């Protein structure tokens, strides 16, 4: 099966032959790991709107 590299969008094999799957190379895999470590993939969160939430925070 062929898939796009999540980092650079290059088509690559998703098979045991590709040791970096789903990435196309060690470079893309390492860059993605670095972005994860910098928390680039965070989802925005809103503070709780519940009145009881203030009681939990002290």
C-alpha positions as CSV (number, residue, x, y, z in Angstrom):
1,X,0.0,0.0,0.0
2,X,1.2,3.5,-0.7
3,X,0.5,6.4,1.6
4,X,1.5,10.0,1.9
5,X,4.2,10.9,4.5
6,X,2.5,12.8,7.3
7,X,5.4,15.3,7.3
8,X,6.3,16.1,3.7
9,X,3.4,14.5,1.8
10,X,5.7,12.4,-0.4
11,X,4.2,9.0,-1.5
12,X,5.8,6.2,0.4
13,X,5.3,2.4,0.9
14,X,3.5,1.4,4.0
15,X,5.1,-2.0,4.4
16,X,7.7,-3.7,6.5
17,X,10.3,-2.8,3.8
18,X,9.9,0.9,4.8
19,X,11.5,0.9,8.3
20,X,10.3,4.5,8.9
21,X,6.6,3.9,8.0
22,X,4.4,5.9,7.9
23,X,7.1,8.4,7.2
24,X,9.2,8.4,4.0
25,X,12.6,8.9,5.8
26,X,14.3,9.1,9.2
27,X,14.5,12.9,8.6
28,X,10.7,13.2,8.4
29,X,10.2,10.9,11.4
30,X,12.7,12.9,13.5
31,X,11.2,16.2,12.5
32,X,7.7,15.0,13.5
33,X,9.0,13.7,16.8
34,X,10.6,17.2,17.4
35,X,7.3,18.9,16.7
36,X,5.5,16.6,19.1
37,X,8.1,17.3,21.8
38,X,7.6,21.1,21.3
39,X,3.9,20.5,21.7
40,X,3.1,21.8,18.2
41,X,0.2,19.3,17.9
42,X,-1.7,20.7,20.9
43,X,-5.4,21.1,20.7
44,X,-6.8,24.3,22.0
45,X,-8.7,24.0,25.2
46,X,-11.3,26.3,26.8
47,X,-11.5,26.8,30.5
48,X,-14.4,25.1,32.2
49,X,-17.6,27.1,32.2
50,X,-19.1,25.3,35.2
51,X,-19.4,27.2,38.5
52,X,-18.2,24.2,40.4
53,X,-14.9,24.2,38.5
54,X,-13.8,27.2,40.6
55,X,-14.3,25.2,43.7
56,X,-12.0,22.5,42.4
57,X,-9.2,25.0,41.8
58,X,-9.2,26.1,45.4
